[in-house]
Each structure stands twice: as structure tokens, then as C-alpha cells.
Amino acid sequence: MTNNMEENYNKLSENEIKNELIKVKGWTINKNKLTKTFEFRDFEDAFTFMTRIAMEVEKMNHHPEWFNIYNKVKIELTTHDVNGISNFDFKLAKIINDIEQRM
């Protein structure tokens, strides 16, 4: 499957995942998903964060699984089309980390 960026989703091997994981601060692998929990000052900041992410994921056509409880946002990334973690999950993790840094 391709997305708007004209690039294919590529399922990553365990070694590729380990190599990419080093590049995305704070992310871990849990149940075959790239996972990170973010904590903010309050609900408004958490929601603002989610809104900024939403604009980026629409451009990529690659959407996270996420959960919000008050000031916490838990994000899980996986690519259902390849039944695992793909190059796009790591691209999105980097974008999400950048958004967090700018807040």
C-alpha cells in the first residue's frame, strides 16, 4: 500500500526496529507496537498536542492508536497493512517527538 508521500510501507525486521528505536527518544516496543506516553500540564495542553499530531497524520495518511486521560496521551504505532512495525511508524514517532519539543 502507498500513501500520499508516494512511498511504500515496509515492515521492519527485529534488527531494523532495534536500530530505529535508538533514534526516537522515549519510545519502546510493547506488544509489537511502538509506544510512548506523554504527560502535559493539563488537558488543554494534551488536546493541543493531539490536534497538532492529527494535522500531520492526515498528510501522511498514517494514523496512531491513542488514548487520552486528562493530561496524559498514550500513543501506539503499528502498521496494520504489514501486520507489524513499519518505516512509517518510526517516521511518525519522529514527527510526534518534534511536536512535543515545540510545545
C-alpha positions in Angstrom: 0.0 0.0 0.0 1.2 3.5 -0.7 0.3 6.8 1.0 0.3 10.4 -0.1 4.1 10.5 0.2 4.4 8.0 -2.7 6.4 5.7 -0.5 5.6 2.1 0.4 5.1 0.8 3.9 7.9 -1.6 4.7 7.7 -4.0 7.6 10.8 -3.8 9.7 12.8 -6.7 11.0 13.7 -7.0 14.7 17.2 -5.7 14.0 15.9 -2.8 11.9 13.4 -1.9 14.8 16.3 -2.0 17.3 18.4 0.3 15.1 15.5 2.8 14.6 14.4 2.7 18.3 17.7 4.3 19.2 16.7 7.3 17.1 13.4 8.0 18.8 13.8 9.1 22.4 11.4 7.7 24.9 9.7 5.2 22.6 9.6 1.5 23.5 8.2 -1.7 21.9 5.1 -3.2 23.7 3.0 -5.9 22.2 4.5 -5.4 18.8 3.7 -1.7 18.8 5.9 1.4 19.1 4.7 3.0 22.3 5.2 6.2 24.3 3.2 8.1 26.9 3.3 11.8 27.1 2.4 13.9 30.1 1.4 17.6 30.0 0.4 20.3 32.4 -3.3 19.9 31.8 -6.0 18.6 29.5 -5.8 21.6 27.2 -2.1 21.0 26.5 -2.7 17.3 25.9 -5.5 18.1 23.5 -3.4 20.7 21.7 -0.7 18.1 21.3 -3.2 15.6 19.8 -4.6 18.3 17.4 -1.1 19.1 16.1 -0.4 15.4 15.6 -3.8 15.0 13.8 -2.8 17.5 11.2 0.5 15.7 10.4 -1.0 12.2 10.3 -3.6 13.3 7.8 -0.8 14.4 5.5 0.9 11.0 5.9 -2.4 9.0 5.9 -0.9 7.0 8.7 -2.9 7.2 11.9 -1.9 6.3 15.5 -3.8 4.4 18.1 -4.0 6.8 21.0 -5.6 7.2 24.4 -6.1 10.4 26.3 -6.9 10.7 30.0 -6.7 14.2 31.3 -3.1 15.4 30.9 -1.7 12.1 29.5 -1.6 10.9 25.9 -0.5 7.3 25.2 0.4 6.6 21.6 0.8 3.2 20.0 2.1 2.9 16.4 1.8 -0.1 14.2 1.0 -0.6 10.5 -2.0 -2.9 10.1 -1.3 -3.2 6.3 2.0 -5.0 7.0 1.0 -6.6 10.3 3.8 -5.1 12.3 6.0 -2.1 12.8 6.9 -0.2 9.6 9.2 2.6 8.4 6.1 4.9 8.7 5.7 4.2 12.4 9.2 5.5 13.0 8.7 8.5 10.7 5.5 9.4 12.7 7.3 8.8 16.1 10.0 11.4 15.0 7.3 13.9 14.0 5.5 13.4 17.3 8.7 13.9 19.3 9.3 17.1 17.3 5.8 18.3 18.1 6.4 17.6 21.8 9.6 19.6 21.7 8.0 22.6 20.1 5.3 22.8 22.8 
